[in-house]
Amino acid sequence: MTEIRAPIVGSVVAVNVEVGDALTPELVVVLLESMKLEIPVEAEEYGVVVEVLVAVGETVQEDALLLRFDLA
């Protein structure tokens, strides 16, 4: 199982995937906001979402676990 983590401290503005969704490289899975800037968090590999660990409105710390996925 592989993970996607937050690159920066921020608020979750959007979660664009659900469990079972397919991931492709460069797909924006979570959108964070930090200091009025939007930071897209992208998938880097092909896979299938197994677990989403954040929700819109939550504040995450740098390196926080956002989601887990299995490689396709």
N, C-alpha and C positions, 0 to 999 in steps of 0.2 A: 504494500500500500504506500502511496506517495502523498505528500502534503503540499499545500500552498499556504504560505505564511505572509503576514502583513509586513511590508517593507518600511513602514513608518507608523508613528502614533497618529490615530485619526478616528473620525466618526464614520460608521458604515452608512453610506448614502443609498446604495443599491446592492442587492444580491441577485445576480442574473442567472443562476443555475439552481437546480433542485436535484435531489437524490435520483439517480438513474439517467441524468442528462449526459450526453457525450461531450467531451472536451476536445478542442482542437488548438494547436498552437496559436497564440495571439488572441484567443477568445477572452474578452473581459469578463471575469467571473465575479468580481466584487469591485465596487467603486467606493473609494475612501475620500473623505474631505479632511484636509489639514491646513490650517491657516488660510482658509478661503480658497484653497487650490484643490481641484479634483485629481485624485491619483488612481488611475485604473490599475487593477491587479489582474494580470493576464496569466492564462495557462501557458505552459511552455512545452507540453507534450500532449499526445493523444491519450485519452482515457475515458473512464466513466465515473461520475461522482458517486461516492459511497456515503459521505456524511458532510453536511453543512453545519458549521459550528458557530456561525454569527447570524445576526438579524439586523435589519435596518434600524438605525437609531442607537445601536451599541457603540461604545468607544472601545477601541482596541489598542493595545500597546505594540510597539515595534516587536516583530518576530512572533506575534500571537498567531496561533493556528486558526486559519480561516476555513479550510475544508480538506477533506481526504478524498483520494480517488485511486482507482486501480488503473494500471496501464492497459491500453488496448492493444 
